[in-house]
């Protein structure tokens, strides 16, 4: 107990430090806080970060956007190839 006989308050805090796992300079990093891991993770995903729990890595918003664009272009190329095959 504190000297004035009021109980001390306990504040739980979880700090999540993220570093982008992609190879680019300068190294991108960010810190998110919450009462639990889930709370900090929600803030990070809202900011655009992608967190991979099984590999314990993270991807920054810029790299996440770039990866989505690449996946989209690969899918479009695949569809175009399928359409060409059907025309033959």
C-alpha positions as CSV (number, residue, x, y, z in Angstrom):
1,X,0.0,0.0,0.0
2,X,1.0,3.6,-0.6
3,X,1.8,5.9,2.3
4,X,-1.6,7.6,2.1
5,X,-3.3,4.2,2.5
6,X,-4.6,4.1,-1.1
7,X,-3.8,1.0,-3.0
8,X,-1.3,1.2,-5.8
9,X,-2.8,0.9,-9.2
10,X,-1.3,-1.8,-11.5
11,X,-1.3,-0.9,-15.2
12,X,-0.8,-3.7,-17.6
13,X,0.9,-2.8,-20.8
14,X,2.1,-4.8,-23.8
15,X,4.6,-3.2,-26.1
16,X,5.0,-4.7,-29.6
17,X,8.2,-3.6,-31.5
18,X,7.9,-4.5,-35.2
19,X,10.7,-4.5,-37.7
20,X,10.0,-5.2,-41.4
21,X,11.5,-8.6,-42.5
22,X,11.9,-7.5,-46.1
23,X,15.4,-6.4,-47.3
24,X,15.3,-2.7,-47.8
25,X,17.1,0.3,-46.3
26,X,16.5,2.2,-44.1
27,X,15.1,-0.5,-41.8
28,X,11.4,0.1,-41.1
29,X,10.4,-0.2,-37.5
30,X,7.3,0.7,-35.4
31,X,6.1,0.3,-31.8
32,X,2.5,-0.4,-30.8
33,X,1.1,-0.7,-27.3
34,X,-2.0,-2.3,-25.8
35,X,-3.1,-4.1,-22.7
36,X,-2.5,-7.4,-24.3
37,X,-0.7,-8.8,-27.4
38,X,-4.1,-8.9,-29.2
39,X,-4.7,-5.2,-28.5
40,X,-1.3,-4.2,-29.8
41,X,-1.7,-6.5,-32.8
42,X,-5.0,-4.9,-33.7
43,X,-3.4,-1.4,-33.7
44,X,-0.5,-2.7,-35.9
45,X,-2.8,-4.3,-38.4
46,X,-5.0,-1.2,-38.6
47,X,-1.7,0.7,-39.4
48,X,-1.1,-1.7,-42.3
49,X,1.4,-4.1,-40.7
50,X,1.1,-7.8,-41.5
51,X,2.2,-10.0,-38.5
52,X,3.1,-13.7,-39.1
53,X,2.9,-15.4,-35.7
54,X,4.1,-18.8,-36.9
55,X,7.4,-17.4,-38.3
56,X,7.6,-14.5,-35.8
57,X,8.1,-11.9,-38.6
58,X,6.4,-8.8,-39.7
59,X,6.0,-6.9,-42.9
60,X,5.6,-3.1,-43.1
61,X,2.7,-1.4,-44.9
62,X,4.7,-0.5,-48.0
63,X,6.0,-4.0,-48.5
64,X,2.5,-5.4,-47.8
65,X,1.1,-3.2,-50.5
66,X,3.8,-4.2,-52.9
67,X,3.3,-7.9,-52.2
68,X,-0.5,-7.6,-52.8
69,X,0.2,-5.8,-56.1
70,X,2.6,-8.5,-57.2
71,X,0.1,-11.2,-56.3
72,X,-2.7,-9.4,-58.2
73,X,-0.5,-9.0,-61.3
74,X,0.5,-12.7,-61.2
75,X,-3.2,-13.6,-60.9
76,X,-4.1,-11.3,-63.8
77,X,-1.3,-12.8,-66.0
78,X,-2.5,-16.3,-65.1
79,X,-6.1,-15.4,-66.2
80,X,-4.8,-13.8,-69.4
81,X,-2.9,-17.0,-70.2
82,X,-6.0,-19.1,-69.6
83,X,-8.1,-16.9,-71.9
84,X,-5.5,-17.3,-74.6
85,X,-5.5,-21.1,-74.3
86,X,-9.3,-21.2,-74.6
87,X,-9.1,-19.1,-77.8
88,X,-6.9,-21.6,-79.5
